[in-house]
Amino acid sequence: MGLFSIAFALFLLMDSIGNVPIFLGILKEIDPKRQRIIIIRELILALIIIVAFYFIGDVLLSFLGISQQAVLLAGGIILFIIGLNLVFPPEHKKAVHLEAKKEPFLVPLAIPLVAGPATLAAVMLYSHQEEGDLIPLLAIFIAWSASFLILLSAIPLKRILGARGLAACERLTGLILIMIAVQMALDSFQILFNGG
């Protein structure tokens, strides 16, 4: 995978557009000026965690004796499930509740909304591929930067797109994730059948 393919996949996994209403719901009781500071802080924490997983990913997979095709197949299954949930959202969507005016720290904004299990699993996958350190790492920063801009402009974005617009974007994201998941599974089988 190239730089922009990896960046795009990670951007979809961070689900910044889908997270807009959740961020706004969690921060609604907090002063708007403080909201921006919290969003910036949480996104920086998420980036630190994602980069840390990138660097320990290859070591962790080697230590556990997990092959590249196993990571690809597992990653594909995870992405497929996430994609299905985005295209066909459950009736009672998982809601994150906090006490009124209580400021979130690390959980749930940084983890799991931005640096979620699928994002961290994908980062570990890319760290295991022979792409060189620079390409996947740069892709992480590109995906994070795009998510940063979207979440920082959450209030005007929700006003422009509306609830239906955000839902449509989320379903489109889910459809793309399903296609990426199928491709990852196919790549896994190709490596297996080629004796990789």
PALONU-727128 format. One record per residue (C-alpha): residue number from 1; residue in three letters; chain; x, y, z. Coordinates in pm, 1 decimal, decimal comma. Layout:
PALONU-727128
> NUM:ALA:A:X:Y:Z
...
END
This chain:
PALONU-727128
> 1:MET:A:0,0:0,0:0,0
> 2:GLY:A:117,6:351,1:-77,6
> 3:LEU:A:134,2:655,5:146,3
> 4:PHE:A:-208,9:796,4:64,1
> 5:SER:A:-379,0:453,3:66,5
> 6:ILE:A:-254,4:393,2:422,0
> 7:ALA:A:-339,6:750,0:526,5
> 8:PHE:A:-691,2:721,3:383,4
> 9:ALA:A:-753,2:385,6:554,3
> 10:LEU:A:-635,7:524,3:889,5
> 11:PHE:A:-844,8:838,6:842,6
> 12:LEU:A:-1154,2:622,7:788,0
> 13:LEU:A:-1073,3:414,9:1096,3
> 14:MET:A:-1038,0:727,1:1311,6
> 15:ASP:A:-1397,0:804,8:1198,2
> 16:SER:A:-1366,2:1176,5:1267,9
> 17:ILE:A:-1690,5:1263,7:1083,9
> 18:GLY:A:-1882,5:996,1:1274,3
> 19:ASN:A:-1726,2:1117,9:1599,8
> 20:VAL:A:-1841,0:1480,0:1553,5
> 21:PRO:A:-2182,3:1436,4:1723,3
> 22:ILE:A:-2027,7:1221,9:1999,8
> 23:PHE:A:-1758,8:1483,6:2075,1
> 24:LEU:A:-2021,4:1758,2:2080,6
> 25:GLY:A:-2249,9:1553,7:2305,9
> 26:ILE:A:-1974,0:1482,1:2556,8
> 27:LEU:A:-1851,6:1843,0:2563,7
> 28:LYS:A:-2189,7:2019,0:2548,3
> 29:GLU:A:-2185,3:2126,4:2916,4
> 30:ILE:A:-1832,8:2270,4:2891,7
> 31:ASP:A:-1748,8:2629,8:2796,5
> 32:PRO:A:-1692,9:2656,7:2414,8
> 33:LYS:A:-1341,6:2807,1:2457,5
> 34:ARG:A:-1246,6:2519,9:2685,4
> 35:GLN:A:-1394,1:2269,4:2437,2
> 36:ARG:A:-1128,5:2360,2:2177,5
> 37:ILE:A:-848,3:2311,7:2432,1
> 38:ILE:A:-989,9:1972,4:2534,7
> 39:ILE:A:-1025,5:1857,2:2172,2
> 40:ILE:A:-665,5:1960,3:2091,9
> 41:ARG:A:-532,1:1789,4:2406,8
> 42:GLU:A:-724,6:1466,6:2346,3
> 43:LEU:A:-618,2:1447,6:1981,2
> 44:ILE:A:-252,1:1495,4:2078,2
> 45:LEU:A:-285,0:1216,1:2336,0
> 46:ALA:A:-444,9:993,2:2069,7
> 47:LEU:A:-155,0:1065,5:1831,1
> 48:ILE:A:102,8:974,3:2097,0
> 49:ILE:A:-74,3:642,6:2161,8
> 50:ILE:A:-105,8:560,9:1789,5
> 51:VAL:A:263,3:637,3:1722,0
> 52:ALA:A:364,7:429,6:2026,9
> 53:PHE:A:167,3:133,0:1890,8
> 54:TYR:A:333,2:182,4:1552,8
> 55:PHE:A:680,3:147,4:1705,4
> 56:ILE:A:600,9:-146,2:1936,1
> 57:GLY:A:374,4:-320,1:1685,1
> 58:ASP:A:639,4:-512,1:1492,6
> 59:VAL:A:820,0:-614,9:1811,9
> 60:LEU:A:493,7:-726,9:1972,4
> 61:LEU:A:386,7:-931,7:1669,3
> 62:SER:A:730,9:-1098,0:1647,1
> 63:PHE:A:725,9:-1173,3:2020,1
> 64:LEU:A:380,9:-1332,5:1990,3
> 65:GLY:A:482,9:-1523,1:1675,2
> 66:ILE:A:197,1:-1380,2:1469,3
> 67:SER:A:242,2:-1397,5:1091,1
> 68:GLN:A:166,4:-1121,3:842,2
> 69:GLN:A:-122,9:-1314,1:686,9
> 70:ALA:A:-279,9:-1366,0:1031,1
> 71:VAL:A:-260,1:-991,1:1098,2
> 72:LEU:A:-406,3:-913,3:754,8
> 73:LEU:A:-694,6:-1157,4:798,3
> 74:ALA:A:-770,2:-1045,7:1155,7
> 75:GLY:A:-750,2:-680,6:1050,1
> 76:GLY:A:-983,7:-751,6:759,5
> 77:ILE:A:-1239,0:-918,0:988,6
> 78:ILE:A:-1227,2:-625,4:1234,9
> 79:LEU:A:-1266,1:-369,3:954,6
> 80:PHE:A:-1551,3:-569,1:803,0
> 81:ILE:A:-1743,9:-572,2:1132,6
> 82:ILE:A:-1683,2:-199,5:1188,0
> 83:GLY:A:-1787,6:-124,9:828,9
> 84:LEU:A:-2109,9:-326,9:869,6
> 85:ASN:A:-2192,1:-139,1:1191,4
> 86:LEU:A:-2144,2:192,0:1010,5
> 87:VAL:A:-2355,2:92,9:709,0
> 88:PHE:A:-2622,5:-76,8:923,1
> 89:PRO:A:-2605,4:100,2:1260,5
> 90:PRO:A:-2766,7:-86,2:1551,7
> 91:GLU:A:-3093,5:55,9:1683,4
> 92:HIS:A:-2936,0:155,9:2012,0
> 93:LYS:A:-2601,2:303,4:1919,3
> 94:LYS:A:-2334,2:285,8:2183,8
> 95:ALA:A:-2352,3:608,6:2381,3
> 96:VAL:A:-2083,5:750,8:2605,5
> 97:HIS:A:-2218,6:921,9:2915,1
> 98:LEU:A:-2031,9:1155,9:3144,2
> 99:GLU:A:-2142,5:1355,1:3443,4
> 100:ALA:A:-2250,9:1708,5:3352,5
> 101:LYS:A:-1961,4:1955,4:3331,6
> 102:LYS:A:-1706,4:1681,7:3406,4
> 103:GLU:A:-1405,9:1727,9:3178,5
> 104:PRO:A:-1299,3:1410,8:2994,2
> 105:PHE:A:-934,7:1307,2:3003,8
> 106:LEU:A:-793,8:1037,4:2772,0
> 107:VAL:A:-1115,6:830,0:2790,0
> 108:PRO:A:-1341,1:833,8:2590,8
> 109:LEU:A:-1229,2:1103,0:2341,5
> 110:ALA:A:-866,9:996,6:2279,9
> 111:ILE:A:-936,4:627,4:2351,4
> 112:PRO:A:-1140,8:463,5:2204,7
> 113:LEU:A:-1302,3:728,1:1978,7
> 114:VAL:A:-985,4:833,9:1788,8
> 115:ALA:A:-723,4:574,6:1888,2
> 116:GLY:A:-964,5:282,2:1887,0
> 117:PRO:A:-883,9:-90,7:1865,5
> 118:ALA:A:-919,9:-98,7:1484,8
> 119:THR:A:-687,8:200,8:1437,6
> 120:LEU:A:-424,4:50,8:1669,2
> 121:ALA:A:-454,1:-291,6:1501,7
> 122:ALA:A:-410,4:-131,1:1157,9
> 123:VAL:A:-107,4:65,6:1276,7
> 124:MET:A:49,2:-255,5:1407,7
> 125:LEU:A:-21,8:-419,0:1071,7
> 126:TYR:A:152,5:-140,4:880,3
> 127:SER:A:449,2:-154,6:1117,2
> 128:HIS:A:488,3:-522,3:1023,3
> 129:GLN:A:494,8:-458,0:649,0
> 130:GLU:A:824,4:-398,4:469,3
> 131:GLU:A:739,5:-42,0:365,6
> 132:GLY:A:1013,9:137,0:555,9
> 133:ASP:A:956,7:345,3:866,1
> 134:LEU:A:883,2:675,2:694,7
> 135:ILE:A:581,9:592,8:472,6
> 136:PRO:A:340,5:446,4:733,7
> 137:LEU:A:453,7:698,2:995,5
> 138:LEU:A:389,9:986,9:757,2
> 139:ALA:A:51,2:832,2:672,9
> 140:ILE:A:-38,1:834,4:1044,5
> 141:PHE:A:36,4:1208,0:1064,4
> 142:ILE:A:-164,1:1281,7:746,6
> 143:ALA:A:-468,3:1086,1:872,7
> 144:TRP:A:-440,7:1242,0:1218,2
> 145:SER:A:-408,1:1594,8:1073,5
> 146:ALA:A:-726,1:1550,1:866,9
> 147:SER:A:-910,8:1415,2:1172,3
> 148:PHE:A:-773,2:1703,5:1380,5
> 149:LEU:A:-912,1:1963,8:1138,3
> 150:ILE:A:-1254,1:1795,7:1118,6
> 151:LEU:A:-1296,8:1751,7:1494,5
> 152:LEU:A:-1168,8:2102,1:1569,1
> 153:SER:A:-1438,2:2239,8:1337,3
> 154:ALA:A:-1704,2:2003,8:1478,3
> 155:ILE:A:-1965,9:2270,4:1559,2
> 156:PRO:A:-1976,8:2436,9:1213,0
> 157:LEU:A:-1946,7:2097,0:1041,7
> 158:LYS:A:-2255,1:1964,1:1221,9
> 159:ARG:A:-2441,0:2283,4:1131,4
> 160:ILE:A:-2345,6:2250,0:760,9
> 161:LEU:A:-2406,4:1875,3:716,3
> 162:GLY:A:-2685,0:1825,9:968,1
> 163:ALA:A:-2770,9:1494,4:1132,9
> 164:ARG:A:-2865,8:1331,7:799,3
> 165:GLY:A:-2549,6:1452,2:627,1
> 166:LEU:A:-2331,0:1312,3:905,1
> 167:ALA:A:-2520,5:981,3:892,8
> 168:ALA:A:-2471,7:960,7:513,6
> 169:CYS:A:-2096,0:1028,2:551,3
> 170:GLU:A:-2074,3:757,9:816,4
> 171:ARG:A:-2246,0:502,2:590,1
> 172:LEU:A:-2015,0:588,4:301,5
> 173:THR:A:-1717,0:542,8:535,3
> 174:GLY:A:-1855,8:201,9:633,9
> 175:LEU:A:-1889,9:93,9:271,1
> 176:ILE:A:-1528,0:190,8:194,2
> 177:LEU:A:-1406,7:9,0:508,9
> 178:ILE:A:-1587,7:-308,7:396,3
> 179:MET:A:-1408,3:-292,8:59,3
> 180:ILE:A:-1070,9:-239,1:232,6
> 181:ALA:A:-1151,4:-534,7:463,9
> 182:VAL:A:-1226,6:-766,5:170,1
> 183:GLN:A:-902,6:-659,6:-1,4
> 184:MET:A:-704,0:-729,5:318,6
> 185:ALA:A:-857,7:-1077,5:341,4
> 186:LEU:A:-775,5:-1143,9:-25,8
> 187:ASP:A:-415,1:-1026,6:30,7
> 188:SER:A:-392,6:-1262,7:329,5
> 189:PHE:A:-505,7:-1562,5:121,7
> 190:GLN:A:-269,0:-1464,5:-160,7
> 191:ILE:A:29,1:-1461,6:78,5
> 192:LEU:A:-82,1:-1796,4:222,8
> 193:PHE:A:-126,1:-1966,2:-117,4
> 194:ASN:A:202,3:-1824,8:-247,7
> 195:GLY:A:378,3:-1980,8:49,8
> 196:GLY:A:459,4:-1645,8:214,3
END
